[in-house]
């Protein structure tokens, strides 16, 4: 007897899964091209931190591209800009 949950048709090709990590998050800002695995999380406002010289400064949390927090928002694909001056 055939399995009732099995499909008789081939499944549609699925897109490759996007890792749910800082590196693929819309709120993550890489520090530089050379340091692609380290960046700033801009999900919330920067934090106030006390520096070594006893002054205070606001800082964005630094995260690695494979870190995660549970508030991941996938980046949207870039859309082409509208032509200047509208449509001809």
Residue pairs with C-beta under 8 A, 6 or more apart in sequence:
18 24
18 74
19 66
20 68
20 72
21 65
21 66
21 67
21 68
21 72
22 28
22 39
22 41
22 63
22 64
22 65
22 66
22 67
22 68
22 69
22 72
23 37
23 39
23 65
23 66
24 72
24 74
24 75
25 41
25 43
25 72
25 73
25 74
25 75
26 73
26 74
26 75
26 76
27 41
27 42
27 43
27 71
27 73
28 39
28 40
28 41
28 42
28 63
28 65
29 39
29 40
29 41
29 42
29 60
30 36
30 38
30 39
30 65
31 38
31 39
31 40
31 62
36 65
37 64
37 65
37 66
38 62
38 63
38 64
38 65
39 62
39 63
39 65
40 60
40 61
40 62
40 63
41 60
41 61
41 62
41 63
41 69
42 60
43 69
43 71
46 58
46 59
46 60
47 58
47 59
47 60
47 61
48 56
48 57
48 58
48 59
49 56
49 57
49 58
49 59
50 56
51 57
63 69
